[in-house]
Amino acid sequence: MHRTVPVSRVIDLTDPAANRIYNMTVEEARELVAGGDATVVARVDGEFALVGQRGRSICLARTIGRLMRYFIAKWHDGPILIVADRIDAIRAQLVALGLEGQFHPSYTRMVPAHYVVRIELVGCPDPSPSYARFFTPARNALPADVAAIGERYIGAAYHEIARWLDRVPPKEPIGVSFSGGIDSGAVFLLTYHALLSRGDSPARLKAFTLVVGDRGPDLDQAREFLRRLGLDLFLEPIPVRPDEVKIEDAVRVIEDYKPLDVQSGAVALALCRGIRARYPEWKYLFDGDGGDENLKDYPIEDNPELTIRSVLNNPMLYQEGWGVHAIKHSLTYSGGQSRGYARTYAPLAATGFEGLSPFVCPAVIAVAEAIPFVELTGWDHDKLYALKGQVAAAGVKAVTGLDMPIFPKRRFQHGAVSRPDALFPAGPDSYRRIFQRVYEVSAALPG
């Protein structure tokens, strides 16, 4: 028997307050999205996840820093589109409608970052969505001058931090998820400089460093980074026991099973919980996620699907994956950091923090895409891996006047613990089994 309660054809569960739009209201931006014209949506300045509707035509658009999923449910008199940032929110809505039997996590769809996705609610069979790119940064547009590139790139990140701070109450404390690496180091120094430039007290600022068990290498690195700059007083270690880094919790929170993203999500969740336990009212946290993607600083040798030519020739490969029309593209999960940013977004949201990584903001990505990587590296792996430190150090010096220490790259989950191999399961199958257990499903999982 069908329920008789009236149901909207579009159920939008996204939080309008989570959007950061700087040049118009959320309602104005939503109207632009509703029109479906990608060149018009490109005018929206900020980070957003927006639903626009005109009749049976619904358009969805998001940037990397905001997650967005959808599900088309069958109702007795036509389809219903449910939009949310999380799979479990979609599932809960289906339960509320008495439609839980239609749910499977692989039936949900992630809106790929930087596209307008148009869906026509016209009944069964459901038509395929269409995709129109609204973010089209020019490639290789900057001169091959590391100092000039650094000033532009780090300057763009500083601009994002400064205008984010404009929206934060003036006495609220600010935290940075801090390892002493290039990205978190740059974010910390830019935030410190922004507070001083505004005439705010830098005492608002803390550098939170996760320490799991018997002291991972990040603590020494973080301490040395700040010591060299005379900023030791800002360091605040957050110690947690190894059993507080819970893989199943991370899978449940980030709603994914990619091993490196789950591992990163697990330590991010442990850090957020540790800060929350110590500071129940703390709200604002910066991080440096996205810096590796922008400067293409991942070991190509670790991925048999990649070559340096595929990395440097494909626009935004690390941010978006192979693209929405590629056979490797996952409808359930999108690709690249468009998918992977859940490792940062979800732990923050689950523990009540509001966060910003300036490196996932479109204006910053646009500068990164303009870097002439081939001209600067000559297809040389080592030159590519060294480039991020050179660009960031030059940019921090230009923007803040500070000489930023540069240490070798290390993933968050590898720096927070002394023995990551003892803490994290080996092999992707372990993570898939945990995901299946969380969702009580046994069917094959996508991507």
Backbone hydrogen bonds, N-H to C=O, Kabsch-Sander energy under -0.5 kcal/mol:
donor,donor_aa,acceptor,acceptor_aa,energy
11,I,81,L,-3.2
12,D,10,V,-0.7
13,L,11,I,-0.8
13,L,83,V,-3.3
18,A,15,D,-1.7
19,N,16,P,-1.4
20,R,47,E,-2.8
21,I,19,N,-0.5
22,Y,45,D,-2.9
23,N,45,D,-0.5
29,A,25,T,-2.3
30,R,26,V,-2.6
31,E,27,E,-1.9
32,L,28,E,-1.7
33,V,29,A,-2.2
34,A,30,R,-2.3
35,G,31,E,-1.2
36,G,32,L,-0.6
36,G,33,V,-1.6
37,D,32,L,-0.5
38,A,36,G,-0.8
40,V,37,D,-0.9
41,V,37,D,-2.2
42,A,38,A,-1.7
43,R,40,V,-1.9
44,V,41,V,-2.0
46,G,44,V,-0.7
47,E,20,R,-2.2
50,L,61,A,-3.0
52,G,59,C,-2.9
54,R,57,S,-2.7
57,S,54,R,-1.9
58,I,56,R,-0.6
58,I,119,I,-2.9
59,C,52,G,-3.0
60,L,117,V,-2.3
61,A,50,L,-1.9
62,R,115,Y,-0.6
63,T,48,F,-2.1
66,R,63,T,-1.6
69,R,84,A,-3.7
70,Y,109,R,-2.6
71,F,82,I,-1.9
73,A,71,F,-0.7
73,A,80,I,-3.0
75,W,73,A,-0.6
75,W,78,G,-1.4
78,G,75,W,-1.7
80,I,73,A,-2.4
81,L,9,R,-3.2
82,I,71,F,-2.9
82,I,80,I,-0.6
83,V,11,I,-2.8
84,A,69,R,-2.2
90,I,86,R,-1.3
91,R,87,I,-2.5
92,A,88,D,-2.3
93,Q,89,A,-1.9
94,L,90,I,-2.2
95,V,91,R,-2.3
96,A,92,A,-2.2
97,L,93,Q,-1.5
98,G,95,V,-1.4
99,L,94,L,-3.4
102,Q,99,L,-2.3
103,F,100,E,-1.5
107,Y,104,H,-2.1
108,T,104,H,-0.5
108,T,105,P,-1.2
109,R,70,Y,-2.5
110,M,331,L,-2.1
111,V,68,M,-2.7
114,H,62,R,-2.6
115,Y,112,P,-1.1
116,V,132,A,-3.0
117,V,60,L,-3.0
117,V,115,Y,-0.6
118,R,116,V,-0.6
118,R,130,S,-2.2
119,I,58,I,-3.1
121,L,56,R,-2.8
121,L,119,I,-0.6
122,V,120,E,-1.7
130,S,118,R,-1.9
132,A,116,V,-1.8
134,F,114,H,-2.1
135,F,114,H,-1.1
136,T,134,F,-0.6
140,N,369,E,-1.6
142,L,370,A,-2.9
145,D,143,P,-2.4
149,I,145,D,-2.8
150,G,146,V,-2.9
151,E,147,A,-2.1
152,R,148,A,-2.0
153,Y,149,I,-3.2
154,I,150,G,-2.6
155,G,150,G,-0.5
155,G,151,E,-1.4
156,A,152,R,-1.9
157,A,153,Y,-1.8
158,Y,154,I,-2.6
159,H,155,G,-2.0
160,E,156,A,-1.7
161,I,157,A,-2.1
162,A,158,Y,-2.9
163,R,159,H,-2.3
164,W,160,E,-1.6
165,L,161,I,-2.4
166,D,162,A,-1.2
167,R,164,W,-1.4
168,V,165,L,-1.3
172,E,169,P,-1.9
174,I,204,R,-2.6
175,G,284,Y,-2.1
176,V,206,K,-1.8
177,S,286,F,-2.7
178,F,176,V,-0.8
178,F,208,F,-3.0
185,G,181,G,-2.2
186,A,182,I,-2.3
187,V,183,D,-2.4
188,F,184,S,-2.4
189,L,185,G,-2.4
190,L,186,A,-2.6
191,T,187,V,-2.3
192,Y,188,F,-2.7
193,H,189,L,-2.4
194,A,190,L,-2.4
195,L,191,T,-2.4
196,L,192,Y,-2.1
197,S,193,H,-2.6
198,R,194,A,-1.6
199,G,196,L,-1.2
200,D,195,L,-2.5
204,R,201,S,-1.6
205,L,202,P,-2.2
206,K,174,I,-1.8
207,A,234,F,-3.1
208,F,176,V,-2.3
208,F,206,K,-0.7
209,T,207,A,-0.6
209,T,236,E,-1.6
210,L,208,F,-0.5
211,V,238,I,-2.3
212,V,416,A,-2.5
213,G,211,V,-0.6
213,G,240,V,-2.8
215,R,213,G,-1.0
216,G,416,A,-0.7
218,D,415,G,-2.9
219,L,216,G,-1.1
220,D,216,G,-0.5
221,Q,217,P,-1.9
222,A,218,D,-3.4
223,R,219,L,-2.5
224,E,220,D,-2.4
225,F,221,Q,-2.6
226,L,222,A,-2.1
227,R,223,R,-2.4
228,R,224,E,-2.2
229,L,225,F,-0.7
229,L,226,L,-0.6
230,G,227,R,-1.4
231,L,226,L,-3.0
234,F,231,L,-1.9
235,L,232,D,-1.8
236,E,207,A,-2.9
238,I,209,T,-3.3
240,V,211,V,-2.6
244,E,241,R,-2.1
245,V,242,P,-1.6
246,K,244,E,-1.0
247,I,245,V,-0.7
250,A,246,K,-2.1
251,V,247,I,-2.6
252,R,248,E,-2.3
253,V,249,D,-2.4
254,I,250,A,-3.2
255,E,251,V,-1.6
256,D,251,V,-0.6
262,V,258,K,-2.9
263,Q,259,P,-2.7
264,S,260,L,-2.3
265,G,261,D,-2.8
266,A,262,V,-2.5
267,V,263,Q,-1.9
268,A,264,S,-2.4
269,L,265,G,-2.5
270,A,266,A,-2.0
271,L,267,V,-2.4
272,C,268,A,-2.6
273,R,269,L,-2.6
274,G,270,A,-2.2
275,I,271,L,-2.6
276,R,272,C,-2.6
277,A,273,R,-2.3
278,R,274,G,-1.5
279,Y,275,I,-3.2
282,W,279,Y,-1.5
284,Y,173,P,-0.6
285,L,354,E,-2.1
286,F,175,G,-3.1
287,D,356,L,-1.8
291,G,288,G,-1.7
294,N,290,G,-2.4
295,L,291,G,-2.0
296,K,293,E,-0.8
297,D,292,D,-2.5
298,Y,296,K,-0.8
300,I,298,Y,-0.8
302,D,299,P,-1.7
303,N,300,I,-1.7
306,L,303,N,-2.0
311,V,307,T,-2.2
312,L,308,I,-2.2
313,N,309,R,-2.0
314,N,310,S,-1.4
317,L,314,N,-1.3
320,E,316,M,-2.7
321,G,317,L,-2.4
323,G,320,E,-0.7
326,A,323,G,-1.7
329,H,326,A,-1.4
330,S,334,S,-0.8
331,L,329,H,-0.6
334,S,330,S,-2.7
337,Q,318,Y,-1.7
338,S,319,Q,-2.1
338,S,335,G,-1.0
339,R,335,G,-0.8
339,R,336,G,-1.0
340,G,336,G,-2.7
341,Y,337,Q,-2.3
342,A,339,R,-1.4
343,R,340,G,-2.3
344,T,341,Y,-1.6
345,Y,341,Y,-2.9
346,A,342,A,-1.6
348,L,344,T,-1.6
349,A,345,Y,-2.4
350,A,346,A,-2.9
351,T,347,P,-1.2
352,G,349,A,-1.1
353,F,348,L,-2.8
354,E,283,K,-3.4
355,G,353,F,-0.5
356,L,285,L,-1.5
360,V,357,S,-1.6
361,C,358,P,-1.3
364,V,361,C,-1.0
365,I,361,C,-2.3
366,A,362,P,-2.6
367,V,363,A,-1.1
368,A,364,V,-2.0
369,E,365,I,-2.6
370,A,366,A,-1.0
370,A,367,V,-0.6
371,I,368,A,-1.4
373,F,371,I,-1.9
376,L,372,P,-2.0
377,T,373,F,-2.1
378,G,374,V,-3.1
380,D,377,T,-1.5
381,H,379,W,-0.5
384,L,380,D,-2.0
385,Y,381,H,-2.6
386,A,382,D,-1.7
387,L,383,K,-1.0
387,L,384,L,-0.6
388,K,384,L,-0.7
390,Q,386,A,-1.6
391,V,387,L,-2.9
392,A,388,K,-2.9
393,A,389,G,-2.4
394,A,390,Q,-2.1
395,G,391,V,-2.5
396,V,392,A,-2.9
397,K,393,A,-2.2
398,A,394,A,-2.1
399,V,395,G,-2.5
400,T,396,V,-2.9
401,G,396,V,-0.8
401,G,397,K,-1.4
402,L,396,V,-0.7
404,M,402,L,-0.9
414,H,411,R,-0.9
415,G,411,R,-1.5
415,G,412,F,-0.5
416,A,412,F,-1.6
418,S,212,V,-0.5
422,A,419,R,-1.3
423,L,419,R,-0.7
423,L,420,P,-0.8
424,F,420,P,-2.3
430,S,427,G,-0.7
431,Y,427,G,-0.6
432,R,428,P,-1.9
433,R,429,D,-2.4
434,I,430,S,-1.7
435,F,431,Y,-2.3
436,Q,432,R,-2.6
437,R,433,R,-2.1
438,V,434,I,-2.5
439,Y,435,F,-2.2
440,E,436,Q,-0.7
441,V,436,Q,-2.1
